[in-house]
Amino acid sequence: MNQIVNHYGLPAFNFEVGILTPREIEIIERVLLPSKNIAFDLNISEHTVTSHLTNIKNKTGLLDKYQMAYFLGTRQGNIN
């Protein structure tokens, strides 16, 4: 897997190039919620949420939910 690394040495991703599916983006937008809540919001099983989170990690190289939230926040301009 090739990763794009930002100047902090952490993996970076770009929504525009289609690395993540629309459903994975919906998951990452809710990433700090418990999986049970994400599953309820999106009308899917907790197992499916876990599967999507694993796919996101594999595609982006991000290690956990906190890195996902950080990158989403920087992407949306909420974090400098």
Rosetta silent file (secondary structure, phi, psi, omega in degrees, C-alpha in Angstrom):
SEQUENCE: MNQIVNHYGLPAFNFEVGILTPREIEIIERVLLPSKNIAFDLNISEHTVTSHLTNIKNKTGLLDKYQMAYFLGTRQGNIN
SCORE:     score description
SCORE:     0.000 S_00000001
   1 L     0.000  127.442  175.572    0.000    0.000    0.000 S_00000001
   2 L   -88.789  134.241  179.295    1.360    3.390   -0.961 S_00000001
   3 L  -118.719  144.074  169.830    0.728    6.139    1.528 S_00000001
   4 E   -93.405  128.318 -177.638    0.866    9.876    1.151 S_00000001
   5 E  -113.884  132.119  179.133    2.531   11.299    4.257 S_00000001
   6 L   -79.949 -178.873 -176.200    2.044   14.882    5.369 S_00000001
   7 L   -69.860   -6.907  174.393    4.785   17.086    6.826 S_00000001
   8 L   -91.816   -3.001 -178.382    4.067   15.708   10.331 S_00000001
   9 L    83.835    6.276  179.043    4.969   12.199    9.161 S_00000001
  10 L   -99.245  148.722  178.892    1.375   11.026    9.542 S_00000001
  11 E   -60.050  145.136  178.722   -0.595    9.475    6.686 S_00000001
  12 E  -122.441  154.696  175.454   -2.765   11.883    4.721 S_00000001
  13 L  -139.590  163.537 -176.193   -5.779   11.281    2.544 S_00000001
  14 L  -133.436  115.988 -178.420   -7.785   13.265    0.051 S_00000001
  15 H   -62.569  -31.653 -174.750  -11.551   12.796   -0.261 S_00000001
  16 H   -65.750  -29.762 -176.195  -11.597   14.200   -3.798 S_00000001
  17 H   -85.197    1.505  172.939   -9.543   11.391   -5.340 S_00000001
  18 L    80.256   26.611  177.667  -12.014    8.762   -4.170 S_00000001
  19 L   -64.624  -41.255 -178.963   -9.888    6.866   -1.667 S_00000001
  20 L  -103.805  144.145  176.194  -12.912    6.493    0.618 S_00000001
  21 L   -75.235  163.497  176.846  -16.384    5.370   -0.411 S_00000001
  22 H   -56.443  -38.483  179.633  -19.385    7.578    0.394 S_00000001
  23 H   -67.926  -39.089  178.117  -20.352    5.180    3.224 S_00000001
  24 H   -64.598  -35.238  176.130  -16.838    5.274    4.664 S_00000001
  25 H   -65.444  -40.591  176.397  -17.025    9.059    4.670 S_00000001
  26 H   -61.080  -38.561  178.599  -20.318    8.839    6.596 S_00000001
  27 H   -66.392  -48.510 -176.562  -18.577    6.560    9.106 S_00000001
  28 H   -65.095  -28.294  176.683  -15.538    8.818    9.476 S_00000001
  29 H   -67.989  -20.310 -179.466  -17.808   11.836   10.039 S_00000001
  30 L  -113.183   15.089 -166.161  -19.188   10.033   13.105 S_00000001
  31 L   -58.160  -27.685 -179.221  -15.940    8.356   14.136 S_00000001
  32 L   -84.096   -6.266  173.948  -15.857    9.641   17.719 S_00000001
  33 L   -79.130  155.416  173.154  -19.280    8.183   18.480 S_00000001
  34 L   -61.911  148.475 -179.361  -19.506    4.631   19.836 S_00000001
  35 H   -54.984  -34.757  179.041  -19.889    2.044   17.060 S_00000001
  36 H   -61.292  -41.772  179.356  -23.346    1.207   18.386 S_00000001
  37 H   -69.457  -40.447  177.426  -24.501    4.795   17.816 S_00000001
  38 H   -60.438  -45.421 -179.946  -22.943    4.940   14.347 S_00000001
  39 H   -60.011  -44.010  179.529  -24.718    1.699   13.458 S_00000001
  40 H   -63.232  -46.657 -179.201  -28.051    3.058   14.715 S_00000001
  41 H   -59.210  -38.704 -174.719  -27.639    6.369   12.852 S_00000001
  42 H   -99.899    2.020  178.858  -26.837    4.651    9.554 S_00000001
  43 L    57.304   47.227  175.791  -29.194    1.679   10.023 S_00000001
  44 L  -132.835  171.845 -179.851  -26.390   -0.893    9.742 S_00000001
  45 L   -81.759  160.126  175.921  -24.917   -3.462   12.125 S_00000001
  46 H   -62.528  -35.011  178.293  -22.049   -2.786   14.520 S_00000001
  47 H   -61.011  -40.435  178.735  -20.081   -5.453   12.651 S_00000001
  48 H   -66.194  -38.812  176.731  -20.481   -3.445    9.431 S_00000001
  49 H   -60.976  -47.301  179.134  -19.252   -0.306   11.206 S_00000001
  50 H   -59.824  -40.554  178.442  -16.185   -2.198   12.420 S_00000001
  51 H   -62.946  -44.814  178.011  -15.589   -3.488    8.902 S_00000001
  52 H   -62.677  -41.758  179.086  -15.790    0.040    7.457 S_00000001
  53 H   -62.527  -40.286  177.089  -13.390    1.341   10.127 S_00000001
  54 H   -63.237  -43.579  178.721  -10.911   -1.415    9.253 S_00000001
  55 H   -62.455  -40.499  178.785  -11.199   -0.557    5.554 S_00000001
  56 H   -62.379  -45.096  178.894  -10.621    3.138    6.307 S_00000001
  57 H   -60.550  -44.180 -178.901   -7.509    2.272    8.345 S_00000001
  58 H   -65.609  -38.731 -177.931   -6.178    0.039    5.565 S_00000001
  59 H   -74.250  -35.492 -172.387   -6.796    2.636    2.847 S_00000001
  60 H  -103.167  -21.678 -175.673   -5.408    5.636    4.711 S_00000001
  61 L    82.479    2.893  177.718   -2.820    4.170    7.063 S_00000001
  62 L   -70.058  146.220 -172.044   -4.450    5.948    9.992 S_00000001
  63 L   -90.222  -32.077 -175.169   -4.039    4.043   13.235 S_00000001
  64 L  -155.583 -179.943 -177.930   -7.163    4.823   15.223 S_00000001
  65 H   -62.245  -31.750 -176.979  -10.371    6.843   15.544 S_00000001
  66 H   -70.198  -39.374  174.983   -8.512    9.808   17.004 S_00000001
  67 H   -66.282  -38.092  177.606   -6.255   10.177   13.973 S_00000001
  68 H   -60.997  -45.249  179.931   -9.329    9.855   11.749 S_00000001
  69 H   -64.173  -39.804  178.828  -11.079   12.623   13.681 S_00000001
  70 H   -61.718  -48.376 -179.085   -7.964   14.815   13.519 S_00000001
  71 H   -66.612  -37.225  175.782   -7.646   14.448    9.762 S_00000001
  72 H   -63.555  -43.284  178.848  -11.354   15.039    9.247 S_00000001
  73 H   -62.058  -41.782  178.585  -11.118   18.150   11.412 S_00000001
  74 H   -69.109  -35.660 -179.839   -8.132   19.503    9.484 S_00000001
  75 H   -65.104  -38.773 -178.351   -9.862   18.709    6.184 S_00000001
  76 L   -86.434   -2.272  178.854  -12.968   20.630    7.218 S_00000001
  77 L    81.588   12.774  179.031  -10.918   23.526    8.580 S_00000001
  78 L   -83.196  -19.163  179.421  -11.949   22.953   12.193 S_00000001
  79 L  -127.385  133.282  178.572   -8.350   22.256   13.264 S_00000001
  80 L   -88.192    0.000    0.000   -5.337   24.297   12.149 S_00000001
